[in-house]
Amino acid sequence: MMVTLLAVLGMLLLHRFACWRYRLPAIRMADDAPPLPQVAPMALPVAATAQPGFSGIHLLDDSQQAFAARVLLARRAQVSLDLQYYIWHNDVAGRLLMNEVREAADRGVRVRLLLDDNGIAGLDPLLCALASHDNIAVRLFNPFVVRKPKAIGYLLDFRRLNRRMHNKSFIADGCATILGGRNVGNEYVGSSENALFADLDVFATGAVVADVAADFERYWRAEAAWPAAQILPAADPDGLVRFRHSHADLVRSPQAQDYVRALTEGAAQQLLAGDQALIWTRATLLSDDPDKALGRAVASEMLGPQLTALIGKPARELVVVSAYFVLTEADIADFAGIAAAGVRVGVLTNSLKSNDVALVHAGYAPTRKPLLRAGVRLWEMKGTDPAARARLHFRRRKGSSKRGTIFRSSGSALHAKTFAVDSRRLFVGSFNFDPRSAKLNTEMGLIIESPVLAARLQTVFDSEMADTAYEVRLRDGRLVWLEQTASGEVVHRHEPGTGPGQRLVIALLGCLPLRWML
């Protein structure tokens, strides 16, 4: 008893000390961004057919081509690069793209890099070096003052540091943008050998880019965005030189060759050269107020209610792809009500085998039975091994000889966040159907008015899901997982690819009162 009391007192004293010692600076520096160069923006052949008030849309489903599109945009930029990401890894893909950012700045391009401080492990020295560049400004969103180990920040200021900037956008010269679900790192943009996640981005030009740029500006100037110079240690004077030298070695390494080849082979080159047609349509940006990360956003103006107001109630079909699918009782009732009205509702999410966060699966698992009873159809990503990774194809409408895709999975886990309504509207962004996206993290995405793209997603649920996912059903009150194989249908009576120990842990985690933070 005495030991426990002393431990509690110690934690209280530590917290009291930390609140004094490890608080953010009292005054934030003035805007640290360099001025824009007075030059013409890049010429973008793909925008030659632009239509006033419309946006040109192309979906980036292939992981390496999504990486290549970012690199090629950075190389074409003449005026500015504004990059906003939740995760940027210190790995091959992360360092290759960071070098493109540095080279753009060397050409005179103004670069602003806004990163959530939770997903940049090991990047402090490189970010310090980049921030010392005359044409680069770096800001950290909701930063940890303690740099090593960062986990202390969660213990000492959990209420603030549990709220993250989940947004992802890449804006070049104010005339082209890439946004969606992908972070920057090998597992998000790698080859079939090292990509973990099946994901989806949107390349856009035209009217919506100005809205994405204005939203970046709002986040850049937000109270939660701090200049790196006030958070990170002083930069090493030789940091940029060492980075240039290390990049020269990296680009010659075998690990980098897949990324290098992707820059000259594939759809990204054709897209930016104007050899690939865009879909010109209406697109609307939805985004959370950055003050949501400080717990001060108005609930009715969060992205979830914005989606509901803009989409309305589905009349015929609703298909949802969400890496994390954790519903509240009210959410379950909403899905049940939609299905009861005669709407076909289908959901694809991760299985326990493919989910990268077991606690999230524990929050999702209890919702399966009520959803299935309500008439919702459920599929769970198989989570195949690298030798047999699935490819999820999205074909065009019947009558078209061409084959198109929304996302092609070279990964074994689902990370995409998209849904389609009535084969008319498609959402692509960072928003998961879970309490964290709804209440804690900031999110963004596009509503795209395109029957062509929305219908492709519906086609997958109608005819191709069996290649990639288990269908979950109820039989005699028990869950079963149906897998279509070359030799016929296999019925799994337990979570496929798992053992009793894993299932027990998930059941125990599901009893914890943590759904609000999943």
FIZATI-359367 format. One record per residue (C-alpha): residue in three letters; y, x, z. Coordinates in steps of 0.1 Angstrom, whole numbers, plus 2048, in hexadecimal, padded with zeros to 3 digits. Layout:
N
PT  ALA  Y  X  Z
...
//
This chain:
518
PT  MET  800  800  800
PT  MET  818  81C  809
PT  VAL  810  82F  7E9
PT  THR  817  810  7D4
PT  LEU  838  80A  7E6
PT  LEU  843  82E  7E1
PT  ALA  83A  82B  7BC
PT  VAL  84F  80C  7B8
PT  LEU  86C  81C  7CA
PT  GLY  868  83B  7B4
PT  MET  869  826  794
PT  LEU  888  813  7A1
PT  LEU  89A  834  7A9
PT  LEU  890  842  787
PT  HIS  89D  823  775
PT  ARG  8BE  825  789
PT  PHE  8C2  84A  780
PT  ALA  8B8  844  75C
PT  CYS  8D1  828  758
PT  TRP  8EC  841  762
PT  ARG  8DF  860  751
PT  TYR  8D0  852  731
PT  ARG  8E9  838  726
PT  LEU  8FA  837  703
PT  PRO  91C  848  700
PT  ALA  939  834  70D
PT  ILE  94C  836  6EC
PT  ARG  93D  836  6C9
PT  MET  94B  84E  6AF
PT  ALA  960  840  693
PT  ASP  950  83A  671
PT  ASP  93E  85B  668
PT  ALA  937  852  644
PT  PRO  946  868  629
PT  PRO  95C  858  60E
PT  LEU  94E  84B  5EE
PT  PRO  951  861  5D0
PT  GLN  968  854  5B5
PT  VAL  94F  854  599
PT  ALA  93E  839  584
PT  PRO  91D  82A  592
PT  MET  8FC  831  581
PT  ALA  8F4  820  560
PT  LEU  8D6  80A  566
PT  PRO  8C6  800  545
PT  VAL  8B1  7E6  557
PT  ALA  8D1  7D2  55E
PT  ALA  8DB  7D0  53A
PT  THR  8D1  7AB  538
PT  ALA  8E3  7A2  558
PT  GLN  8EE  77D  55B
PT  PRO  90C  774  571
PT  GLY  902  766  593
PT  PHE  8DD  76F  58D
PT  SER  8C8  78C  59B
PT  GLY  8AF  7A0  587
PT  ILE  88E  7A1  59B
PT  HIS  86F  7B7  598
PT  LEU  854  7B7  5B2
PT  LEU  847  7D9  5BE
PT  ASP  823  7D5  5C9
PT  ASP  815  7F7  5C2
PT  SER  81B  80F  5DE
PT  GLN  821  82F  5CA
PT  GLN  837  81D  5B1
PT  ALA  84C  80F  5CE
PT  PHE  851  833  5D9
PT  ALA  859  83F  5B6
PT  ALA  873  823  5B1
PT  ARG  885  82F  5D0
PT  VAL  885  853  5C5
PT  LEU  891  84B  5A2
PT  LEU  8AD  835  5AF
PT  ALA  8B8  852  5C6
PT  ARG  8B8  86A  5A8
PT  ARG  8CD  852  593
PT  ALA  8E6  84B  5AE
PT  GLN  90A  857  5A8
PT  VAL  91E  847  5C3
PT  SER  90A  83C  5E1
PT  LEU  8E9  838  5F2
PT  ASP  8E6  820  610
PT  LEU  8C4  821  620
PT  GLN  8B8  80B  63D
PT  TYR  895  80E  64B
PT  TYR  880  806  669
PT  ILE  867  822  665
PT  TRP  86C  844  653
PT  HIS  850  85B  659
PT  ASN  852  881  65A
PT  ASP  835  885  641
PT  VAL  831  88D  61C
PT  ALA  840  86D  60F
PT  GLY  85C  86C  629
PT  ARG  867  890  623
PT  LEU  865  88D  5FD
PT  LEU  87C  86E  5FD
PT  MET  893  87E  617
PT  ASN  897  89C  600
PT  GLU  8A2  885  5E4
PT  VAL  8BC  877  5FC
PT  ARG  8C8  89B  603
PT  GLU  8C9  8A4  5DE
PT  ALA  8DD  885  5D6
PT  ALA  8F6  88F  5F1
PT  ASP  8F7  8B2  5E2
PT  ARG  903  8A2  5C1
PT  GLY  91F  891  5D4
PT  VAL  90F  86F  5DA
PT  ARG  919  85F  5FB
PT  VAL  8FA  859  610
PT  ARG  8F8  842  62E
PT  LEU  8D6  841  640
PT  LEU  8D1  826  65B
PT  LEU  8B0  82A  66D
PT  ASP  8A1  817  68A
PT  ASP  89B  831  6A5
PT  ASN  878  825  6AD
PT  GLY  868  830  68C
PT  ILE  875  853  686
PT  ALA  85E  869  69B
PT  GLY  862  88E  694
PT  LEU  880  889  67E
PT  ASP  89C  893  697
PT  PRO  8A0  8B7  689
PT  LEU  8A1  8AB  665
PT  LEU  8B9  88E  66D
PT  CYS  8D0  8A7  67F
PT  ALA  8D0  8BD  661
PT  LEU  8D7  8A1  649
PT  ALA  8F3  893  65E
PT  SER  904  8B5  65C
PT  HIS  906  8B1  636
PT  ASP  929  8A9  62A
PT  ASN  91D  88B  616
PT  ILE  903  87C  62E
PT  ALA  908  866  64C
PT  VAL  8EB  85C  663
PT  ARG  8EB  840  67C
PT  LEU  8CF  835  694
PT  PHE  8CA  811  69D
PT  ASN  8C5  808  6C2
PT  PRO  8BE  82D  6CA
PT  PHE  8AB  83D  6E6
PT  VAL  8C1  855  6F9
PT  VAL  8A2  868  706
PT  ARG  894  87A  6E8
PT  LYS  875  888  6F7
PT  PRO  860  875  6FF
PT  LYS  870  856  6F0
PT  ALA  858  83F  702
PT  ILE  86D  844  722
PT  GLY  887  82F  711
PT  TYR  870  811  710
PT  LEU  86A  814  735
PT  LEU  88E  818  73F
PT  ASP  89F  7FF  727
PT  PHE  883  7EA  71A
PT  ARG  898  7CA  715
PT  ARG  8AE  7DC  6FC
PT  LEU  896  7F5  6EC
PT  ASN  87B  7DB  6E5
PT  ARG  893  7CC  6CB
PT  ARG  891  7DF  6AA
PT  MET  8A1  7DF  687
PT  HIS  883  7D5  671
PT  ASN  899  7D3  651
PT  LYS  890  7E8  632
PT  SER  8A9  7ED  615
PT  PHE  8B2  808  5FC
PT  ILE  8D3  804  5EA
PT  ALA  8DE  81B  5CD
PT  ASP  902  81B  5C1
PT  GLY  906  7F6  5CB
PT  CYS  8F4  7EB  5AC
PT  ALA  8CF  7EC  5B4
PT  THR  8BB  7E7  5D3
PT  ILE  897  7E8  5E0
PT  LEU  88E  7D3  5FE
PT  GLY  86F  7C4  60D
PT  GLY  853  7CE  625
PT  ARG  84E  7F3  61F
PT  ASN  859  80E  636
PT  VAL  85A  833  62B
PT  GLY  83A  847  632
PT  ASN  818  850  623
PT  GLU  807  831  62E
PT  TYR  821  81A  61E
PT  VAL  828  82C  5FD
PT  GLY  80A  843  5F8
PT  SER  7EF  845  5DF
PT  SER  7CD  834  5E1
PT  GLU  7C1  851  5F6
PT  ASN  7DC  84E  611
PT  ALA  7EC  82C  60F
PT  LEU  7E2  816  62C
PT  PHE  7F6  7F6  626
PT  ALA  7F7  7DC  60B
PT  ASP  81C  7D4  608
PT  LEU  837  7C5  5F3
PT  ASP  85B  7CE  5E9
PT  VAL  875  7BF  5D2
PT  PHE  88A  7D3  5BA
PT  ALA  8AA  7BF  5B3
PT  THR  8CA  7C4  59F
PT  GLY  8E6  7AC  598
PT  ALA  8F7  793  5AF
PT  VAL  8E2  797  5CE
PT  VAL  8E8  7BD  5D1
PT  ALA  90C  7B7  5DD
PT  ASP  8FE  7A1  5FA
PT  VAL  8E4  7BC  603
PT  ALA  900  7D6  603
PT  ALA  917  7C0  619
PT  ASP  8FA  7BB  631
PT  PHE  8F4  7E1  634
PT  GLU  919  7E5  63C
PT  ARG  916  7CB  657
PT  TYR  8F9  7DE  667
PT  TRP  909  800  662
PT  ARG  927  7F4  676
PT  ALA  912  7E1  690
PT  GLU  916  7E9  6B5
PT  ALA  8F1  7F4  6B6
PT  ALA  8F5  80E  69A
PT  TRP  8FF  830  6A9
PT  PRO  90A  850  696
PT  ALA  8ED  869  699
PT  ALA  905  884  6A5
PT  GLN  90A  870  6C5
PT  ILE  8E5  86D  6CC
PT  LEU  8D3  88B  6BD
PT  PRO  8D7  8B0  6C7
PT  ALA  8EF  8C6  6B4
PT  ALA  8E3  8CF  691
PT  ASP  8D4  8F1  68A
PT  PRO  8ED  902  672
PT  ASP  8CF  90D  65C
PT  GLY  8BD  8EB  65D
PT  LEU  8C6  8E0  63A
PT  VAL  8BC  902  62C
PT  ARG  89A  901  63D
PT  PHE  895  8DD  630
PT  ARG  89C  8E8  60C
PT  HIS  883  905  610
PT  SER  868  8EF  620
PT  HIS  86D  8D5  604
PT  ALA  866  8F0  5EA
PT  ASP  845  8F7  5FB
PT  LEU  83C  8D2  601
PT  VAL  841  8C7  5DD
PT  ARG  828  8E2  5D1
PT  SER  80E  8D6  5EA
PT  PRO  7EF  8C2  5DF
PT  GLN  7FA  8A6  5F7
PT  ALA  81A  8A1  5E3
PT  GLN  80C  8A0  5C0
PT  ASP  803  87B  5C0
PT  TYR  827  873  5C8
PT  VAL  834  88B  5AE
PT  ARG  81E  87C  593
PT  ALA  82A  859  59D
PT  LEU  84D  862  592
PT  THR  843  867  56E
PT  GLU  826  84F  56B
PT  GLY  827  829  570
PT  ALA  83D  80B  572
PT  ALA  85A  81A  586
PT  GLN  865  830  569
PT  GLN  863  813  551
PT  LEU  876  7FC  569
PT  LEU  894  813  56D
PT  ALA  894  81C  548
PT  GLY  898  7F8  53F
PT  ASP  875  7F5  52F
PT  GLN  869  7DA  547
PT  ALA  878  7B7  546
PT  LEU  886  7A9  566
PT  ILE  885  785  572
PT  TRP  8A9  779  573
PT  THR  8AD  75E  58D
PT  ARG  8BF  753  5AC
PT  ALA  8B8  768  5CB
PT  THR  8C5  763  5EE
PT  LEU  8C7  77E  609
PT  LEU  8BD  773  62C
PT  SER  8C4  78A  649
PT  ASP  8C7  78A  66F
PT  ASP  8E7  792  680
PT  PRO  8E4  7B6  68D
PT  ASP  8EF  7A9  6AF
PT  LYS  8CC  79A  6B1
PT  ALA  8C0  7BC  6BC
PT  LEU  8D8  7B9  6DA
PT  GLY  8CC  796  6E3
PT  ARG  8ED  787  6D8
PT  ALA  8E5  776  6B7
PT  VAL  8E9  750  6B5
PT  ALA  8C6  741  6B2
PT  SER  8CF  729  696
PT  GLU  8DB  746  681
PT  MET  8BC  75C  683
PT  LEU  8A7  762  664
PT  GLY  88C  749  66E
PT  PRO  8A3  72A  66F
PT  GLN  8B5  737  650
PT  LEU  894  736  63E
PT  THR  88C  713  64A
PT  ALA  8AE  706  63F
PT  LEU  8AC  716  61D
PT  ILE  888  70F  615
PT  GLY  885  6EC  623
PT  LYS  864  6DB  627
PT  PRO  849  6E3  60E
PT  ALA  83E  6C6  5F8
PT  ARG  81E  6D3  5E8
PT  GLU  815  6F7  5F1
PT  LEU  81D  711  60B
PT  VAL  80C  734  609
PT  VAL  814  74E  623
PT  VAL  80C  774  623
PT  SER  815  783  645
PT  ALA  808  7A3  653
PT  TYR  80D  796  676
PT  PHE  807  770  67B
PT  VAL  80E  767  69F
PT  LEU  818  742  6A4
PT  THR  827  730  6C1
PT  GLU  81B  70D  6CA
PT  ALA  839  6FF  6B7
PT  ASP  831  714  699
PT  ILE  80D  707  699
PT  ALA  81A  6E3  69A
PT  ASP  831  6EA  67D
PT  PHE  815  6F8  667
PT  ALA  7FF  6DB  672
PT  GLY  81A  6C2  669
PT  ILE  81F  6D2  646
PT  ALA  7F9  6D0  640
PT  ALA  7F7  6AC  64D
PT  ALA  811  6A2  633
PT  GLY  7F9  6AC  617
PT  VAL  807  6CF  610
PT  ARG  7ED  6EA  607
PT  VAL  7F3  705  621
PT  GLY  7E3  728  61D
PT  VAL  7E8  747  633
PT  LEU  7DE  76B  62E
PT  THR  7E1  783  64B
PT  ASN  7CE  7A1  659
PT  SER  7AB  79F  668
PT  LEU  7A3  7B1  688
PT  LYS  794  7CD  672
PT  SER  7B3  7D2  65D
PT  ASN  7CE  7CB  678
PT  ASP  7E0  7EA  683
PT  VAL  7EB  7DA  6A4
PT  ALA  7CF  7CB  6B8
PT  LEU  7E6  7BA  6D0
PT  VAL  7F5  7A6  6B3
PT  HIS  7D3  79B  6A8
PT  ALA  7CD  78F  6CC
PT  GLY  7EC  779  6C9
PT  TYR  7E0  76B  6A7
PT  ALA  7BB  765  6AF
PT  PRO  7C0  746  6C5
PT  THR  7D4  734  6AA
PT  ARG  7B8  734  690
PT  LYS  7A5  715  69D
PT  PRO  7C3  6FE  6A0
PT  LEU  7D0  709  67E
PT  LEU  7AE  703  66D
PT  ARG  7AB  6E1  67E
PT  ALA  7CD  6D8  670
PT  GLY  7C1  6E0  64D
PT  VAL  7D1  702  648
PT  ARG  7BC  71A  634
PT  LEU  7BA  73E  643
PT  TRP  7B1  75F  633
PT  GLU  7AF  781  644
PT  MET  7B2  7A2  632
PT  LYS  790  7B3  630
PT  GLY  79D  7D6  63A
PT  THR  786  7E8  622
PT  ASP  77E  80D  625
PT  PRO  790  826  60D
PT  ALA  772  827  5F5
PT  ALA  773  802  5EF
PT  ARG  797  7F7  5F3
PT  ALA  7A0  7D6  5E4
PT  ARG  7BA  7CF  5C9
PT  LEU  7CB  7AE  5CD
PT  HIS  7D7  7A2  5AA
PT  PHE  7F0  787  5A4
PT  ARG  7EB  779  580
PT  ARG  805  766  56C
PT  ARG  802  741  565
PT  LYS  7E6  736  54E
PT  GLY  7F0  73B  52A
PT  SER  800  75D  52E
PT  SER  7EC  77A  521
PT  LYS  7FE  793  537
PT  ARG  7F3  79C  55A
PT  GLY  80C  79F  576
PT  THR  80A  7A7  59A
PT  ILE  81D  7A0  5BA
PT  PHE  80D  7BB  5CE
PT  ARG  7EF  7D1  5C7
PT  SER  7DD  7DD  5E6
PT  SER  7D2  801  5E6
PT  GLY  7D2  7FF  60C
PT  SER  7BA  7F0  625
PT  ALA  7D3  7DD  63B
PT  LEU  7EC  7C2  633
PT  HIS  811  7CA  639
PT  ALA  822  7B2  620
PT  LYS  838  795  62B
PT  THR  83C  77B  610
PT  PHE  837  755  60B
PT  ALA  83B  73C  5EF
PT  VAL  845  717  5F1
PT  ASP  83A  6FD  5D7
PT  SER  836  719  5BD
PT  ARG  85C  71A  5BA
PT  ARG  86A  732  5D4
PT  LEU  85D  753  5E0
PT  PHE  868  766  5FF
PT  VAL  864  78C  602
PT  GLY  871  7A0  61F
PT  SER  86A  7AF  641
PT  PHE  864  78F  654
PT  ASN  842  788  664
PT  PHE  838  767  671
PT  ASP  838  772  695
PT  PRO  84F  770  6B4
PT  ARG  85B  793  6B0
PT  SER  869  78D  68E
PT  ALA  877  76B  699
PT  LYS  887  775  6BA
PT  LEU  889  79B  6BF
PT  ASN  88B  7B1  6A0
PT  THR  8A5  7AE  685
PT  GLU  897  7A4  663
PT  MET  8A1  79F  63F
PT  GLY  893  792  61E
PT  LEU  899  780  5FD
PT  ILE  893  75C  5F3
PT  ILE  88C  75E  5CD
PT  GLU  88E  73E  5B8
PT  SER  872  746  5A0
PT  PRO  855  72F  597
PT  VAL  845  74C  584
PT  LEU  843  763  5A3
PT  ALA  83B  747  5BC
PT  ALA  81F  739  5A6
PT  ARG  80E  75C  5A5
PT  LEU  80B  75B  5CB
PT  GLN  7FC  739  5CA
PT  THR  7E4  744  5AF
PT  VAL  7D6  75F  5C6
PT  PHE  7CF  745  5E1
PT  ASP  7BE  72F  5C8
PT  SER  7A8  748  5B6
PT  GLU  7A9  76C  5C2
PT  MET  7AA  76D  5E7
PT  ALA  785  771  5EB
PT  ASP  787  795  5DC
PT  THR  79D  7A1  5F8
PT  ALA  799  78B  617
PT  TYR  781  778  62D
PT  GLU  787  753  62E
PT  VAL  786  746  652
PT  ARG  776  724  658
PT  LEU  76A  70D  673
PT  ARG  745  704  674
PT  ASP  739  6EF  691
PT  GLY  758  6F8  6A5
PT  ARG  753  71E  6A0
PT  LEU  765  736  68A
PT  VAL  753  746  66D
PT  TRP  75F  760  654
PT  LEU  754  75B  630
PT  GLU  751  77A  61A
PT  GLN  74B  778  5F5
PT  THR  736  796  5E9
PT  ALA  724  79F  5C9
PT  SER  704  791  5D7
PT  GLY  713  771  5E3
PT  GLU  724  762  602
PT  VAL  720  773  623
PT  VAL  728  75F  643
PT  HIS  734  774  661
PT  ARG  730  763  683
PT  HIS  747  77C  694
PT  GLU  767  78F  689
PT  PRO  75A  7A4  66C
PT  GLY  757  7CA  670
PT  THR  75C  7C9  696
PT  GLY  746  7CD  6B4
PT  PRO  742  7BA  6D5
PT  GLY  759  7D2  6E7
PT  GLN  776  7CE  6CF
PT  ARG  772  7A8  6D0
PT  LEU  772  7A9  6F6
PT  VAL  792  7BE  6F7
PT  ILE  7A3  7A5  6E0
PT  ALA  798  788  6F5
PT  LEU  7A6  799  715
PT  LEU  7C7  7A2  704
PT  GLY  7CA  77E  6F8
PT  CYS  7CC  773  71D
PT  LEU  7EB  788  724
PT  PRO  80D  777  723
PT  LEU  81B  78D  707
PT  ARG  81D  775  6E9
PT  TRP  843  775  6EB
PT  MET  845  79A  6E2
PT  LEU  82B  79B  6C7
//
